[in-house]
Amino acid sequence: MGKIGFFPALAISLGSVIGTGIFVIPSVTVEELKGLSLPVWIAVGLLSLPMAFSVARLSALFPRSGGPMLFVKSAFGEFPGFLAGWLSWTAAVMTIASLGLAISKYLSALVPVDTRLTAFAVISAFTLLNYAGLKFGYRVQVVLTAATLGILLTFLSFGAASFDPENLDLPWVLSLPALLLVLEPFIGWETLSIMAGEVRNAKRAVPSAIKVTAVTVFVLYTLLILSLIGAGVSSLPDLLPPGLYVPAIVSVILVNLACLNSWILSASRLPVAMVKERLLSYSFGKISRFGTPSTALFVQALLSFFAVSFDYEGSIYLILASALLMYLLCFLSLLKIRRDPLAAVSAAASVFFILLLFSVPGPAAAILPVMAMAVPSFVLVKISNDREFVERFYDSLAWMTDKILPRSYVRERREAVKNADIKPGHTVLDYGCNTGASTREILRIPGVKVVAVDIAKKPMERAAKKLRKERKGAVFVKLTRPAPFEDETFDRIVSVGALDHFENPVKELESLRRVLKKGGKASFLAFGRSFGIPPERFLRSDRTLKSVFRRAGFENVRIERRKSGFAEFVFVVAERR
């Protein structure tokens, strides 16, 4: 990927904050808060400054791609970091969807269009633009952000021309939902930090761009709200004369396109950063020949298509909930790292808005299942790429896996044992025995000796206890890598469900081949694409899988794939000649 300078970075930062909110929210606040509208916008804007400056300080401490995920992971560890990334991407996807809908609705005021199909088309077009290369995305962003600033200044000039101080004399009305909504147009400062690794001199440029964005937005919004109330109208397009209705709508569309492009460009870098931190499946880290995050861009677009089904108000509340919880994690991270007073103020402001958010009955509660989904997602990711996590996971849940695994994929496990062609008198290595379901299957064959190994100790203890009750014998060994056995020790190797967790498959298979006798067979059962989750790269195709086994020295490699329900089973049989 290439790198951009300060001004394109500033354009992306400004574009990510200035969007639909400044055109939609004022009409709600002016209608409901009346004379309190301007003080509320100023107060919320002032509260947003320490929050934005705290994000800027974190960006200076971590001048590489990742943003909130990286900040929180560095302070609190992997799962909090994953959760921050999860919330950040949720907010991004919902923002992209809401912008697509807003653009299509404004366009429908000029020409008859299907709003959802138009939203899909606009999101798709800008996704393809950003797929084509960073230079296309940021050059379009510079033009659109410049247009955005020009458009807002134009609205201000018309507002100043029709300003009447008497219009400021309005009754004050307090509305908690309206008070909360004012925050939405201010958020988005973290987006540039997500792609900090693609900014030149990121340690200085990214924090500076975030600070300039926060101050610029505060000043612009304050003047715009003052102009609206002084002109006696409730929305920015109403500041223009009726004869300029079409240019006003086109202007609003352009501002929203600037915001849309900024979010698509920056947020798509988050999954790639999470892959580098081993917090997401490697498939999300695929980079196109144009140097852009191809998989992340298209998955982001697909999720946004789904999110278009939300109504605008529901989207705003979900964006606020995701962003505020993510910001709170970031500010607590800064407090832990530096004990920064600014972070304390920012954390307190976040807590205030979160309490306000959940005190208002509404769709913000949708964030709860979104957060709940983060837990199994994190577990699935770490099981696939972190040996130490796998060990801790199976040790802590040995009681559960002991009940589940013996009843799971029984037929496939038996077939894997059958494929090994075990004969009486053979010495068999059960590689990845867990709670012993495969060990007991092997011991059905009379006259065999079994050595069962696993990285987790507690599941093996349960397996040994069961076998003692059944008066069957096997030797259990805590697995270290490479396999802790002499050369040519075993006649057969059976491995059920372990191949998926090989961090270095060639090296690990070489170790297994070393302990296998000449003429011996190894039988593996692994999982392919199951429940929509892609497997490790080397398991994706028969060609790649065979290549891995052959590079490890195995011969006569045979592969069979079989689907059952939502799972794909991969059987591999290989020999040592």
Buried (B, 14 or more C-beta within 10 A) or exposed (E): BEBBEBBBBBBBBBBBBBBBBBBBBBBBBBBBBBBBBBEBBBEBBEBBBBBBBBBBBBBBBBBBBBBBBBBBBBBBEBBBBBBBBBBBBBBBBBBBBBBBBBBBBBBBBEEEBEBBEBBBBBBBBBBBBBBEBBEBBBBBBBBBBBBBBEBBEBBBEBBBEBBEEEBEEBEEEEBEBBBBBBBBBBBBBBBBBBBBBBBEEBBBBBBBBBBBBBBBBBEBBBBBBBBBBBBBBBBBBBBBEEEBBEEBBBBBBBBBBBBBBBBBBBBBBBBBBBBBBBBBBBBBBBEBEBEBBBBBBBBBBEBBBEBBEBEBBBBBBBBBBBBBBBBBBBBBBBBBBBEBEBBBBBBBBBEEBBEBBBEBEBBBEBBEEBBEEBEEBBBEBBBBBBBEBBBBBBBEBBEEBBEEBBEEBEEBBBBBBEBBBBEEEBBBBBBBBBBBBBBBBBBEBEEBBBBBBBBBBBBBBBBBEBBEEEEBEBEBBEBEEEBEBEEBBBBBBBBBBBBBBBEEBBEBBBBBBBBBBEEBBBBBBBBBBBEEBBBBBBBBEBEEBBBBBBEBBBEEBBBEBEEEEEBBBBBBBBBBE
